[in-house]
Amino acid sequence: MLSEIVDRLITLTRDRDPSVVIAAALALGEGAPDTSDVVECLMSLTENYEPSIKSAGATALGRLYRRRR
């Protein structure tokens, strides 16, 4: 069940609507496990041309890192 949720959130980070991408990224940062798929997804968002998406990716990575410590 958890893997299905994570997979759906990763898929939503590829949506055309920036608000959906941002919400999915932040949700991943808050509760997803720190798997390579999640980290790669968030890392790719930090390279996005849209500043708000880049910011959400960085914020989510920071939250993921903080939870891991």
Number of C-alpha atoms within 10 A of each C-alpha: 6 10 10 9 12 19 15 12 22 21 13 18 25 14 13 9 10 15 13 16 23 23 16 25 29 23 16 27 26 17 14 20 17 16 9 9 13 21 20 13 20 27 16 14 26 20 14 13 9 11 12 16 23 20 17 21 29 21 19 27 26 14 17 22 13 11 13 9 5
